[in-house]
Amino acid sequence: MLLPANACIIRNGCVKTIFEAGDLVKFKKDSWWLKRSAGFRNLGEKYSPDSLILVTDDLVKSQRFFYGVVCGGDKEAHLWTHEEFELVSRASE
């Protein structure tokens, strides 16, 4: 089940986005990253719409950003924006 990136939950009185460390997300079909060369992030190659990103830090104070690693990619955590992704699988599943 895919959930929209703008879905929120309330935890400890704070509103935060649904992505948490350990979640798997993928690019939305209209993601900016799929239309552009990733340049410094992907050696000039475009990302695949099938790429999975492992959320490594959910930045609790940010409702817009998270750190994640592209599975099978350069193994470096990059800063991403939530609106470009949709949830594939929760860490707790």
Backbone as CSV, one residue per row, in Angstrom:
resi,resn,N_x,N_y,N_z,CA_x,CA_y,CA_z,C_x,C_y,C_z
1,MET,0.840,-1.172,0.000,0.000,0.000,0.000,0.888,1.239,0.000
2,LEU,0.646,2.156,-0.905,1.404,3.396,-0.985,0.605,4.507,-0.329
3,LEU,1.269,5.278,0.502,0.638,6.403,1.174,1.224,7.698,0.638
4,PRO,0.409,8.766,0.567,0.949,10.037,0.077,1.993,10.598,1.023
5,ALA,2.980,11.265,0.459,4.080,11.809,1.258,3.621,12.916,2.190
6,ASN,2.496,13.534,1.912,2.049,14.621,2.766,1.172,14.135,3.913
7,ALA,0.980,12.816,4.052,0.234,12.279,5.183,1.045,12.520,6.451
8,CYS,0.364,12.850,7.532,1.059,13.158,8.774,0.511,12.307,9.912
9,ILE,1.319,12.163,10.927,0.895,11.521,12.155,1.229,12.451,13.302
10,ILE,0.577,12.253,14.435,0.890,13.043,15.616,1.589,12.125,16.605
11,ARG,2.769,12.518,17.028,3.559,11.733,17.971,4.077,12.673,19.034
12,ASN,3.790,12.361,20.293,4.247,13.177,21.424,3.871,14.649,21.253
13,GLY,2.688,14.899,20.708,2.225,16.268,20.548,2.805,16.996,19.347
14,CYS,3.688,16.343,18.578,4.311,16.980,17.415,3.749,16.370,16.136
15,VAL,3.485,17.213,15.171,3.063,16.711,13.871,4.324,16.467,13.055
16,LYS,4.439,15.284,12.457,5.605,14.994,11.627,5.157,14.178,10.427
17,THR,5.959,14.148,9.425,5.630,13.384,8.240,5.693,11.897,8.560
18,ILE,5.175,11.099,7.676,5.062,9.666,7.949,6.366,8.907,7.805
19,PHE,7.385,9.466,7.158,8.617,8.717,6.959,9.430,8.664,8.243
20,GLU,9.862,7.454,8.592,10.686,7.242,9.772,11.917,6.454,9.372
21,ALA,12.967,6.542,10.186,14.186,5.786,9.914,13.830,4.312,9.745
22,GLY,14.340,3.710,8.677,14.069,2.307,8.374,12.979,2.098,7.343
23,ASP,12.179,3.124,7.054,11.144,3.007,6.022,11.779,2.920,4.641
24,LEU,11.092,2.261,3.727,11.487,2.258,2.317,10.526,3.150,1.554
25,VAL,11.069,4.041,0.745,10.252,4.931,-0.075,10.726,4.831,-1.521
26,LYS,9.895,5.317,-2.430,10.298,5.370,-3.834,9.867,6.700,-4.415
27,PHE,10.481,7.038,-5.545,10.156,8.292,-6.210,8.714,8.277,-6.698
28,LYS,8.021,9.403,-6.560,6.711,9.537,-7.187,6.926,9.575,-8.693
29,LYS,5.912,9.226,-9.448,6.033,9.189,-10.911,6.385,10.544,-11.504
30,ASP,5.969,11.626,-10.846,6.255,12.970,-11.352,7.395,13.648,-10.576
31,SER,8.218,12.855,-9.900,9.308,13.401,-9.097,10.297,14.199,-9.938
32,TRP,10.730,15.317,-9.391,11.737,16.156,-10.041,12.992,15.347,-10.338
33,TRP,13.378,14.456,-9.427,14.612,13.678,-9.585,14.570,12.748,-10.786
34,LEU,13.407,12.328,-11.209,13.310,11.431,-12.372,13.421,12.197,-13.682
35,LYS,13.218,13.493,-13.635,13.271,14.323,-14.844,14.643,14.933,-15.073
36,ARG,15.477,14.916,-14.072,16.775,15.577,-14.139,17.903,14.586,-13.917
37,SER,19.051,14.935,-14.420,20.254,14.183,-14.075,20.532,14.448,-12.601
38,ALA,20.871,13.420,-11.886,21.151,13.589,-10.462,22.523,14.219,-10.235
39,GLY,23.310,14.331,-11.303,24.597,15.016,-11.228,25.493,14.521,-10.119
40,PHE,25.705,15.364,-9.140,26.626,15.031,-8.052,26.151,13.851,-7.218
41,ARG,24.891,13.512,-7.287,24.380,12.414,-6.467,24.425,11.073,-7.186
42,ASN,24.409,11.065,-8.481,24.270,9.802,-9.202,25.176,9.752,-10.430
43,LEU,26.323,10.374,-10.352,27.316,10.377,-11.433,26.727,10.755,-12.787
44,GLY,25.761,11.670,-12.781,25.184,12.163,-14.027,24.084,11.301,-14.604
45,GLU,23.862,10.144,-14.037,22.799,9.261,-14.518,21.470,9.669,-13.900
46,LYS,20.384,9.401,-14.611,19.065,9.665,-14.050,18.689,8.530,-13.111
47,TYR,17.932,8.866,-12.078,17.440,7.841,-11.170,16.338,7.042,-11.846
48,SER,16.218,5.802,-11.478,15.171,4.927,-11.997,13.903,5.103,-11.163
49,PRO,12.737,5.062,-11.810,11.494,5.144,-11.038,11.318,3.938,-10.112
50,ASP,12.096,2.885,-10.354,12.029,1.687,-9.508,13.009,1.732,-8.338
51,SER,13.816,2.791,-8.244,14.794,2.903,-7.160,14.089,2.976,-5.809
52,LEU,14.634,2.269,-4.841,14.144,2.347,-3.474,15.131,3.150,-2.648
53,ILE,14.602,3.927,-1.724,15.433,4.741,-0.848,15.134,4.309,0.584
54,LEU,16.180,3.982,1.332,16.045,3.633,2.736,16.183,4.906,3.553
55,VAL,15.157,5.236,4.319,15.196,6.427,5.169,16.145,6.147,6.328
56,THR,17.180,6.964,6.455,18.169,6.760,7.511,17.997,7.721,8.674
57,ASP,17.343,8.847,8.457,17.096,9.824,9.518,15.850,10.606,9.141
58,ASP,14.868,10.593,10.027,13.596,11.236,9.705,13.510,12.700,10.123
59,LEU,14.578,13.248,10.673,14.632,14.671,11.046,13.336,15.119,11.720
60,VAL,13.130,14.663,12.933,11.892,14.882,13.674,11.441,16.341,13.654
61,LYS,12.362,17.272,13.685,11.988,18.687,13.707,11.623,19.218,12.334
62,SER,11.848,18.426,11.291,11.523,18.870,9.937,10.314,18.109,9.418
63,GLN,9.361,18.836,8.890,8.209,18.202,8.267,8.397,18.125,6.754
64,ARG,9.568,18.499,6.286,9.793,18.558,4.850,10.938,17.673,4.373
65,PHE,11.941,17.439,5.198,13.153,16.751,4.752,13.419,15.458,5.509
66,PHE,14.183,14.570,4.858,14.688,13.367,5.507,15.994,12.986,4.822
67,TYR,16.814,12.204,5.512,18.025,11.648,4.916,17.729,10.223,4.491
68,GLY,18.251,9.832,3.337,18.055,8.477,2.862,19.147,8.051,1.908
69,VAL,19.300,6.740,1.799,20.304,6.122,0.940,19.588,5.397,-0.189
70,VAL,20.019,5.631,-1.430,19.454,4.920,-2.578,19.985,3.486,-2.533
71,CYS,19.079,2.531,-2.457,19.483,1.125,-2.412,20.204,0.757,-3.711
72,GLY,21.397,0.204,-3.571,22.207,-0.135,-4.736,22.936,1.057,-5.323
73,GLY,22.894,2.190,-4.636,23.525,3.407,-5.132,24.905,3.619,-4.552
74,ASP,25.216,4.873,-4.268,26.558,5.241,-3.814,26.786,5.029,-2.315
75,LYS,25.804,4.542,-1.605,25.881,4.212,-0.176,26.026,5.436,0.719
76,GLU,25.825,6.627,0.167,25.876,7.851,0.963,24.459,8.330,1.243
77,ALA,24.238,8.818,2.456,22.941,9.381,2.803,22.834,10.777,2.200
78,HIS,21.717,11.038,1.563,21.452,12.338,0.946,20.204,12.947,1.573
79,LEU,20.124,14.262,1.529,18.960,14.985,2.016,17.911,15.033,0.908
80,TRP,16.697,14.612,1.223,15.606,14.573,0.250,14.406,15.327,0.804
81,THR,13.475,15.689,-0.073,12.226,16.321,0.357,11.090,15.312,0.243
82,HIS,10.208,15.331,1.219,9.116,14.359,1.291,8.197,14.376,0.073
83,GLU,7.947,15.540,-0.483,6.942,15.623,-1.551,7.345,14.885,-2.821
84,GLU,8.571,14.460,-2.939,9.045,13.746,-4.129,8.919,12.227,-4.002
85,PHE,8.417,11.734,-2.856,8.438,10.295,-2.569,7.109,9.785,-2.038
86,GLU,6.935,8.461,-2.146,5.790,7.808,-1.533,6.291,6.581,-0.767
87,LEU,5.567,6.255,0.291,5.956,5.154,1.161,5.697,3.815,0.488
88,VAL,6.682,2.925,0.546,6.555,1.568,0.020,6.344,0.591,1.170
89,SER,7.170,0.722,2.209,7.102,-0.205,3.336,7.603,0.469,4.609
90,ARG,6.872,0.275,5.687,7.299,0.801,6.984,8.369,-0.103,7.581
91,ALA,9.228,0.478,8.389,10.274,-0.288,9.073,9.669,-1.335,9.989
92,SER,8.512,-1.041,10.535,7.885,-1.936,11.503,7.130,-3.093,10.867
93,GLU,7.016,-3.113,9.543,6.264,-4.191,8.875,7.114,-5.414,8.637
